[in-house]
Amino acid sequence: MAIVTDAPERRPDGAPVTMRDVAKRAGVSVKTVSNVVNGYPYIRDHTRAKVVEAIDELGYRMNLTARNLRAGRSGIITLAVPELGLPYFAELSEAVIRIARENGLTVLVEQTGADRERELTVLSGLRGHLVDGVIFSPLAMGPDDAEHLNVSFPMVLLGERIFHGPVDHVTIDNVAGARAVVQHLTATGRRRIAVIGTHSGELMGTAALRYQGYLQALRDAGIDETPELVADAGAWHRSTGAEAMVRLLNSGVRFDAVFAMNDTLALGALRVLLRHGIRVPDDVAVVGFDDIEEARYSTPTLTTVDPGREQIARTAVELLVRRMSTDDDADAHREIFAHFTLQPRESTVGGELS
């Protein structure tokens, strides 16, 4: 629900417009007006339309601060993500903001910089007094930090750093997603498949899970693992993707495909290949992960995995709203896997698809 300023409009006599004025204009009770402005779902469309029309005609402005104080709510939730400079998190944030607005909520977006201390600050007790709930996507915290998720406010966890924690969790099957990438590449005849974006020594996280799926698919295809085809990348940016591709080319190792663990890595790698006169996909096929908007407009367009970002955002908001609407936290916490989809494009199939 879109709201409104803190200050009510004035009637001709100088008094503020009230719910009683709206009710009189619409021919309904004050309780009905209250139900409409508070988003109560079980109201006839005709009645709701009359109330909304009366609100518009009178210029009624709800005092959100007072309403939320009475209800013990702020109407604000926090979305904490590692880095808005990464298109995946920027697009995820847009989706969460849009869906939260549908639920009458304002979103405060916080960037943690993948810093553990800043991520722990998100979990501080003070936050529970400022916002109604938190959607949290950590990148520096790990399985040993699960105890920190025992917070006093509603929270939904995103990502792959902590599983089976004491909060609702929305994620994707990264192993299966990566496996689908390699299966697509082998189906197009590729056998020497490089991977960009691994994190050496990482046991749990997005990179580790996608690498696990990569290895599984190689084994399923009867392809031996080749360590020389594995290129680490710290932060998953275009620049690190380009640097990893330069290292692969300079090493002299032969490859006919590249699986980049996210789209920004893939776009950086793609740029280097094209600069070196290597034809994509004729000489080397390239696949990313995340299906960011830029992947649909790159040259060539980028084959990638759509991780179900819209489903992730909607599920996270709906779970949070459910937790916020009840004081009873006894319901079992849910772990939900969004559905992913491989999106074949020009970087693996040439002009066959766009």
The 8 nearest C-alpha neighbors of each residue, nearest first, counted from 0:
[[1, 103, 101, 100, 102, 2, 38, 104],
 [2, 0, 103, 3, 100, 101, 104, 105],
 [3, 1, 0, 4, 61, 63, 60, 103],
 [2, 4, 60, 61, 1, 5, 63, 62],
 [3, 5, 6, 60, 2, 62, 61, 63],
 [4, 6, 62, 63, 61, 64, 7, 3],
 [5, 7, 4, 62, 60, 8, 61, 3],
 [8, 6, 60, 15, 61, 59, 16, 9],
 [7, 9, 15, 16, 59, 60, 58, 6],
 [10, 8, 15, 14, 13, 16, 7, 11],
 [9, 11, 13, 14, 12, 16, 15, 8],
 [12, 10, 13, 9, 14, 15, 16, 8],
 [13, 11, 10, 14, 9, 15, 16, 8],
 [14, 12, 10, 9, 11, 15, 8, 16],
 [13, 15, 10, 9, 12, 16, 11, 8],
 [16, 14, 9, 8, 7, 10, 17, 13],
 [15, 17, 9, 8, 10, 59, 20, 7],
 [18, 16, 19, 20, 15, 21, 59, 7],
 [17, 19, 21, 20, 22, 29, 32, 16],
 [18, 20, 22, 17, 21, 29, 23, 28],
 [21, 19, 23, 17, 18, 22, 16, 24],
 [22, 20, 18, 24, 19, 23, 53, 54],
 [21, 23, 19, 27, 25, 29, 20, 28],
 [22, 24, 26, 20, 21, 25, 19, 27],
 [23, 25, 21, 22, 26, 53, 20, 27],
 [26, 24, 22, 50, 23, 49, 27, 53],
 [27, 25, 23, 24, 22, 28, 49, 21],
 [28, 26, 22, 25, 31, 23, 29, 32],
 [27, 29, 31, 30, 22, 32, 26, 23],
 [28, 30, 32, 22, 31, 19, 18, 33],
 [29, 31, 33, 28, 32, 34, 27, 22],
 [32, 30, 34, 28, 33, 29, 35, 27],
 [33, 31, 29, 35, 34, 30, 22, 36],
 [34, 32, 30, 31, 36, 35, 37, 29],
 [33, 35, 39, 31, 37, 32, 36, 30],
 [36, 34, 32, 38, 37, 33, 39, 31],
 [35, 37, 33, 38, 34, 32, 39, 0],
 [38, 36, 34, 35, 39, 33, 103, 0],
 [37, 39, 35, 36, 40, 34, 0, 103],
 [38, 40, 34, 37, 35, 41, 42, 36],
 [41, 39, 42, 38, 35, 34, 43, 37],
 [42, 40, 39, 43, 34, 38, 44, 35],
 [43, 41, 40, 44, 47, 46, 39, 35],
 [44, 42, 46, 45, 47, 41, 48, 40],
 [43, 45, 47, 46, 48, 42, 49, 41],
 [46, 44, 48, 43, 47, 49, 42, 50],
 [47, 45, 49, 43, 48, 44, 50, 42],
 [46, 48, 44, 50, 45, 49, 51, 43],
 [47, 49, 51, 45, 46, 50, 52, 44],
 [50, 48, 52, 46, 47, 51, 25, 53],
 [49, 51, 53, 47, 52, 48, 25, 54],
 [50, 52, 54, 48, 53, 49, 47, 55],
 [53, 51, 49, 55, 50, 54, 48, 56],
 [52, 54, 56, 50, 55, 51, 25, 21],
 [55, 53, 51, 59, 57, 52, 56, 58],
 [54, 56, 58, 52, 53, 57, 51, 59],
 [57, 55, 53, 54, 58, 52, 59, 51],
 [56, 58, 54, 59, 55, 53, 16, 21],
 [59, 57, 55, 56, 54, 8, 60, 16],
 [58, 60, 54, 57, 16, 8, 7, 61],
 [61, 59, 7, 3, 8, 4, 58, 62],
 [60, 62, 63, 3, 7, 59, 5, 4],
 [61, 63, 5, 64, 65, 6, 66, 60],
 [64, 62, 66, 65, 61, 5, 67, 4],
 [65, 63, 67, 66, 62, 68, 5, 73],
 [64, 66, 68, 63, 67, 62, 69, 5],
 [67, 65, 63, 69, 64, 68, 62, 70],
 [66, 68, 72, 70, 73, 69, 64, 65],
 [67, 69, 71, 65, 70, 66, 72, 64],
 [70, 68, 66, 67, 71, 65, 72, 64],
 [71, 69, 67, 72, 68, 66, 73, 65],
 [70, 72, 68, 69, 67, 73, 66, 131],
 [73, 71, 67, 70, 74, 68, 131, 130],
 [72, 74, 67, 75, 130, 131, 68, 71],
 [73, 75, 104, 72, 105, 131, 67, 76],
 [76, 74, 105, 130, 73, 104, 106, 131],
 [75, 77, 132, 106, 130, 131, 133, 107],
 [78, 76, 133, 107, 106, 108, 134, 79],
 [77, 79, 134, 108, 133, 135, 109, 107],
 [78, 80, 109, 135, 110, 108, 136, 77],
 [81, 79, 136, 110, 82, 111, 109, 78],
 [82, 80, 113, 112, 111, 110, 138, 137],
 [83, 81, 84, 112, 110, 85, 80, 88],
 [82, 84, 89, 85, 88, 110, 86, 81],
 [83, 85, 82, 86, 89, 88, 87, 236],
 [84, 86, 83, 87, 88, 82, 89, 236],
 [87, 85, 89, 88, 90, 84, 291, 83],
 [86, 88, 90, 85, 89, 91, 291, 289],
 [89, 87, 91, 90, 86, 83, 85, 92],
 [88, 90, 86, 83, 92, 91, 87, 93],
 [89, 91, 93, 87, 92, 88, 86, 94],
 [90, 92, 88, 94, 93, 89, 87, 95],
 [93, 91, 95, 89, 90, 94, 88, 96],
 [94, 92, 90, 96, 91, 95, 97, 89],
 [93, 95, 91, 97, 92, 96, 312, 98],
 [94, 96, 312, 92, 98, 97, 93, 99],
 [97, 95, 99, 93, 94, 98, 106, 92],
 [96, 98, 94, 100, 95, 99, 93, 101],
 [97, 99, 101, 95, 100, 96, 94, 313],
 [100, 98, 102, 104, 96, 101, 97, 95],
 [99, 101, 103, 104, 102, 97, 98, 0],
 [100, 102, 98, 99, 103, 0, 97, 104],
 [103, 101, 99, 100, 104, 0, 98, 38],
 [104, 102, 0, 100, 101, 99, 1, 105],
 [105, 103, 100, 99, 74, 102, 75, 106],
 [104, 106, 75, 100, 74, 76, 99, 107],
 [107, 105, 76, 77, 75, 96, 108, 104],
 [106, 108, 77, 76, 78, 109, 105, 75],
 [109, 107, 78, 77, 79, 106, 110, 92],
 [108, 110, 79, 78, 111, 80, 107, 77],
 [111, 109, 80, 81, 82, 112, 79, 108],
 [110, 112, 81, 113, 117, 118, 114, 80],
 [111, 113, 81, 114, 82, 110, 117, 80],
 [114, 112, 81, 138, 139, 111, 115, 137],
 [115, 113, 112, 117, 116, 139, 111, 118],
 [114, 116, 139, 118, 117, 140, 119, 113],
 [117, 115, 119, 118, 114, 120, 111, 139],
 [116, 118, 120, 119, 114, 115, 111, 121],
 [117, 119, 115, 121, 120, 116, 111, 114],
 [118, 120, 116, 122, 121, 117, 115, 123],
 [121, 119, 117, 123, 122, 118, 116, 126],
 [120, 122, 118, 119, 123, 117, 126, 79],
 [123, 121, 120, 119, 124, 150, 148, 118],
 [124, 122, 120, 125, 121, 126, 119, 127],
 [123, 125, 126, 127, 122, 151, 150, 128],
 [126, 124, 127, 123, 128, 129, 122, 120],
 [125, 127, 129, 128, 124, 123, 130, 121],
 [126, 128, 152, 125, 129, 124, 130, 131],
 [129, 127, 126, 125, 130, 124, 131, 152],
 [128, 130, 126, 127, 125, 131, 73, 75],
 [131, 129, 75, 76, 132, 127, 73, 128],
 [130, 132, 76, 75, 72, 73, 74, 127],
 [131, 133, 153, 76, 154, 130, 152, 77],
 [132, 134, 77, 154, 76, 78, 135, 155],
 [135, 133, 78, 155, 154, 156, 77, 79],
 [134, 136, 79, 156, 157, 78, 133, 137],
 [135, 137, 157, 80, 158, 79, 156, 138],
 [138, 136, 139, 140, 135, 118, 81, 80],
 [137, 139, 113, 140, 81, 160, 136, 114],
 [140, 138, 115, 113, 114, 137, 141, 118],
 [141, 139, 115, 138, 137, 144, 160, 142],
 [140, 142, 160, 143, 144, 161, 139, 145],
 [143, 141, 161, 144, 145, 160, 162, 140],
 [142, 144, 141, 145, 146, 140, 161, 147],
 [143, 145, 142, 146, 141, 147, 140, 148],
 [144, 146, 147, 148, 142, 143, 164, 161],
 [147, 145, 148, 144, 149, 143, 164, 165],
 [148, 146, 145, 149, 144, 150, 122, 119],
 [147, 149, 146, 150, 145, 165, 166, 122],
 [150, 148, 147, 146, 165, 151, 166, 145],
 [151, 149, 148, 152, 122, 147, 124, 153],
 [150, 152, 127, 124, 149, 153, 154, 122],
 [151, 153, 127, 150, 132, 154, 131, 133],
 [154, 152, 132, 322, 323, 319, 133, 151],
 [153, 155, 133, 132, 134, 319, 152, 166],
 [154, 156, 134, 167, 168, 319, 166, 315],
 [155, 157, 168, 135, 134, 136, 167, 169],
 [158, 156, 136, 169, 170, 168, 135, 155],
 [159, 157, 170, 136, 160, 156, 169, 137],
 [158, 160, 204, 205, 161, 170, 162, 157],
 [159, 161, 204, 141, 158, 203, 142, 138],
 [162, 160, 142, 141, 159, 145, 164, 163],
 [161, 163, 164, 160, 159, 142, 168, 334],
 [164, 162, 165, 161, 334, 168, 166, 145],
 [163, 165, 162, 166, 145, 161, 148, 167],
 [164, 166, 149, 148, 332, 163, 167, 145],
 [167, 165, 332, 164, 155, 168, 154, 156],
 [166, 168, 333, 332, 155, 334, 156, 169],
 [167, 169, 156, 334, 155, 157, 333, 335],
 [170, 168, 335, 157, 334, 336, 156, 311],
 [169, 171, 336, 158, 157, 337, 335, 168],
 [172, 170, 336, 337, 173, 306, 338, 169],
 [171, 173, 175, 174, 176, 336, 170, 337],
 [172, 174, 176, 209, 175, 208, 171, 177],
 [173, 175, 212, 209, 208, 177, 176, 172],
 [174, 176, 178, 173, 172, 177, 212, 179],
 [177, 175, 173, 179, 178, 174, 172, 180],
 [178, 176, 212, 180, 209, 179, 174, 175],
 [177, 179, 212, 175, 216, 181, 213, 176],
 [180, 178, 182, 176, 177, 181, 183, 175],
 [181, 179, 177, 183, 178, 182, 184, 176],
 [180, 182, 184, 183, 178, 179, 216, 185],
 [181, 183, 179, 185, 184, 180, 186, 178],
 [184, 182, 186, 180, 181, 185, 179, 187],
 [185, 183, 181, 187, 186, 182, 189, 180],
 [184, 186, 189, 188, 182, 187, 183, 181],
 [185, 187, 183, 184, 188, 182, 189, 181],
 [188, 186, 184, 185, 189, 183, 347, 348],
 [187, 189, 185, 186, 190, 184, 183, 255],
 [190, 188, 185, 184, 187, 255, 191, 256],
 [189, 191, 192, 185, 188, 255, 222, 256],
 [192, 190, 254, 255, 189, 256, 193, 253],
 [191, 193, 256, 257, 190, 254, 255, 194],
 [194, 192, 228, 257, 229, 256, 258, 254],
 [193, 195, 258, 229, 257, 259, 230, 228],
 [196, 194, 259, 230, 231, 197, 260, 258],
 [197, 195, 232, 231, 260, 259, 230, 198],
 [196, 198, 231, 206, 232, 195, 199, 230],
 [199, 197, 201, 231, 206, 200, 232, 196],
 [200, 198, 201, 197, 231, 207, 202, 232],
 [199, 201, 202, 198, 207, 197, 203, 206],
 [202, 200, 198, 199, 203, 207, 204, 206],
 [201, 203, 207, 200, 204, 208, 199, 206],
 [204, 202, 207, 201, 160, 208, 205, 159],
 [205, 203, 160, 159, 207, 206, 208, 202],
 [204, 206, 208, 207, 159, 209, 173, 203],
 [207, 205, 209, 197, 208, 204, 210, 198],
 [208, 206, 210, 204, 205, 209, 203, 201],
 [209, 207, 211, 174, 205, 210, 206, 173],
 [210, 208, 212, 177, 174, 206, 211, 173],
 [209, 211, 213, 207, 212, 208, 206, 214],
 [210, 212, 208, 214, 209, 213, 174, 207],
 [213, 211, 174, 178, 177, 215, 209, 210],
 [212, 214, 210, 216, 178, 211, 215, 177],
 [215, 213, 217, 211, 212, 216, 210, 218],
 [214, 216, 212, 218, 217, 213, 219, 211],
 [217, 215, 219, 178, 213, 218, 214, 181],
 [218, 216, 222, 214, 220, 219, 215, 221],
 [219, 217, 221, 215, 220, 216, 222, 214],
 [218, 220, 216, 217, 221, 215, 222, 214],
 [221, 219, 217, 218, 222, 216, 185, 182],
 [220, 222, 218, 219, 217, 223, 216, 190],
 [223, 221, 217, 220, 218, 224, 190, 219],
 [224, 222, 225, 221, 217, 218, 220, 214],
 [223, 225, 226, 222, 217, 214, 218, 228],
 [224, 226, 227, 228, 223, 229, 191, 193],
 [227, 225, 228, 229, 224, 230, 193, 223],
 [226, 228, 225, 229, 252, 230, 247, 250],
 [227, 229, 193, 226, 225, 194, 230, 192],
 [228, 230, 194, 226, 227, 193, 195, 231],
 [231, 229, 195, 243, 194, 196, 197, 228],
 [230, 232, 197, 196, 198, 195, 229, 233],
 [233, 231, 196, 239, 197, 234, 235, 198],
 [232, 234, 235, 198, 231, 196, 239, 197],
 [233, 235, 236, 232, 239, 196, 240, 238],
 [234, 236, 264, 233, 239, 232, 263, 196],
 [235, 237, 263, 239, 238, 264, 234, 240],
 [238, 236, 267, 263, 264, 240, 239, 266],
 [237, 239, 241, 236, 240, 267, 242, 264],
 [240, 238, 242, 241, 236, 237, 232, 243],
 [239, 241, 264, 267, 268, 237, 243, 238],
 [240, 242, 267, 268, 238, 244, 239, 243],
 [241, 243, 239, 245, 244, 240, 238, 246],
 [244, 242, 246, 240, 245, 241, 230, 239],
 [243, 245, 247, 241, 268, 246, 242, 248],
 [244, 246, 242, 248, 243, 247, 249, 241],
 [247, 245, 249, 243, 244, 248, 250, 242],
 [248, 246, 244, 250, 245, 249, 243, 252],
 [247, 249, 245, 250, 246, 251, 244, 252],
 [248, 250, 246, 251, 247, 245, 252, 244],
 [251, 249, 247, 248, 252, 246, 227, 245],
 [250, 252, 249, 248, 253, 247, 246, 254],
 [253, 251, 250, 254, 247, 227, 248, 228],
 [252, 254, 251, 255, 191, 228, 248, 247],
 [255, 253, 191, 256, 192, 193, 252, 283],
 [254, 256, 283, 191, 189, 192, 282, 284],
 [257, 255, 284, 192, 283, 285, 254, 193],
 [258, 256, 193, 285, 192, 194, 259, 284],
 [257, 259, 194, 286, 285, 287, 193, 195],
 [260, 258, 195, 287, 265, 261, 194, 264],
 [261, 259, 196, 288, 287, 195, 258, 264],
 [260, 262, 288, 287, 259, 264, 263, 289],
 [261, 263, 287, 265, 288, 264, 289, 266],
 [262, 264, 237, 266, 265, 236, 261, 267],
 [265, 263, 240, 237, 267, 262, 236, 266],
 [266, 264, 262, 259, 268, 287, 263, 267],
 [265, 267, 269, 263, 268, 264, 237, 262],
 [268, 266, 237, 241, 240, 264, 270, 265],
 [269, 267, 241, 265, 240, 244, 271, 270],
 [270, 268, 266, 272, 267, 271, 265, 273],
 [269, 271, 267, 273, 268, 272, 274, 266],
 [272, 270, 274, 268, 273, 269, 241, 275],
 [273, 271, 277, 269, 275, 274, 270, 268],
 [272, 274, 276, 270, 275, 277, 271, 269],
 [273, 275, 271, 272, 276, 270, 277, 269],
 [276, 274, 272, 273, 277, 271, 270, 278],
 [275, 277, 273, 274, 278, 272, 271, 279],
 [278, 276, 272, 273, 275, 282, 279, 283],
 [277, 279, 282, 281, 280, 276, 273, 283],
 [280, 278, 281, 283, 284, 346, 282, 277],
 [279, 281, 284, 283, 346, 347, 282, 278],
 [282, 280, 279, 278, 283, 284, 349, 277],
 [283, 281, 278, 280, 279, 277, 255, 284],
 [282, 284, 255, 256, 280, 279, 281, 278],
 [283, 285, 280, 256, 347, 279, 346, 257],
 [286, 284, 257, 346, 256, 347, 258, 283],
 [287, 285, 302, 258, 303, 259, 257, 301],
 [286, 288, 262, 303, 259, 261, 265, 260],
 [287, 289, 261, 304, 303, 262, 260, 290],
 [290, 288, 305, 304, 291, 306, 261, 262],
 [291, 289, 305, 303, 304, 288, 294, 292],
 [290, 292, 293, 294, 289, 87, 86, 262],
 [291, 293, 294, 295, 290, 296, 86, 90],
 [292, 294, 296, 295, 291, 297, 290, 262],
 [295, 293, 301, 292, 297, 296, 291, 300],
 [294, 296, 300, 293, 292, 297, 301, 291],
 [295, 297, 293, 294, 300, 298, 292, 299],
 [298, 296, 300, 299, 294, 295, 293, 301],
 [299, 297, 300, 296, 301, 346, 345, 269],
 [298, 300, 297, 345, 346, 301, 279, 296],
 [299, 301, 297, 345, 298, 295, 296, 344],
 [302, 300, 294, 346, 344, 303, 299, 345],
 [301, 303, 344, 343, 286, 342, 346, 287],
 [302, 304, 287, 288, 342, 286, 290, 341],
 [305, 303, 341, 288, 289, 340, 290, 342],
 [304, 306, 290, 340, 289, 339, 307, 341],
 [307, 305, 339, 308, 289, 304, 340, 338],
 [306, 308, 310, 339, 338, 309, 305, 337],
 [307, 309, 311, 310, 306, 312, 91, 305],
 [310, 308, 312, 311, 307, 313, 94, 91],
 [311, 309, 313, 307, 308, 312, 314, 337],
 [312, 310, 308, 314, 309, 313, 315, 337],
 [313, 311, 95, 309, 315, 310, 314, 94],
 [312, 314, 310, 316, 315, 311, 317, 309],
 [313, 315, 317, 311, 316, 312, 310, 318],
 [316, 314, 312, 318, 313, 317, 311, 319],
 [315, 317, 319, 313, 318, 314, 320, 312],
 [316, 318, 320, 314, 319, 315, 313, 321],
 [319, 317, 321, 315, 316, 320, 314, 322],
 [318, 320, 316, 322, 321, 317, 323, 155],
 [319, 321, 323, 317, 322, 318, 316, 324],
 [322, 320, 318, 324, 319, 323, 317, 325],
 [321, 323, 319, 320, 324, 153, 325, 318],
 [324, 322, 320, 321, 325, 153, 319, 131],
 [323, 325, 321, 322, 320, 326, 319, 327],
 [326, 324, 327, 323, 322, 321, 328, 320],
 [325, 327, 328, 324, 323, 322, 329, 153],
 [326, 328, 325, 329, 330, 322, 324, 323],
 [329, 327, 330, 326, 322, 325, 331, 332],
 [328, 330, 327, 331, 332, 326, 325, 322],
 [331, 329, 328, 332, 327, 333, 322, 167],
 [332, 330, 329, 333, 328, 167, 166, 165],
 [333, 331, 167, 166, 330, 165, 334, 168],
 [332, 334, 167, 335, 168, 331, 166, 169],
 [335, 333, 168, 169, 167, 336, 332, 163],
 [334, 336, 169, 333, 168, 170, 337, 171],
 [337, 335, 171, 170, 169, 172, 338, 334],
 [338, 336, 171, 307, 311, 170, 310, 335],
 [337, 339, 307, 336, 306, 340, 171, 310],
 [338, 340, 306, 307, 305, 337, 304, 176],
 [341, 339, 305, 304, 342, 306, 338, 307],
 [340, 342, 304, 303, 305, 343, 339, 179],
 [341, 343, 303, 302, 304, 340, 344, 305],
 [344, 342, 302, 341, 303, 347, 348, 352],
 [345, 343, 302, 353, 352, 301, 346, 300],
 [344, 346, 349, 348, 300, 347, 299, 350],
 [347, 345, 280, 301, 285, 299, 284, 344],
 [348, 346, 284, 280, 345, 349, 285, 344],
 [349, 347, 345, 351, 346, 344, 350, 352],
 [350, 348, 345, 351, 347, 346, 280, 352],
 [349, 351, 352, 345, 348, 353, 344, 346],
 [350, 352, 349, 348, 353, 345, 344, 347],
 [353, 351, 350, 344, 345, 348, 349, 343],
 [352, 344, 345, 350, 300, 351, 343, 295]]
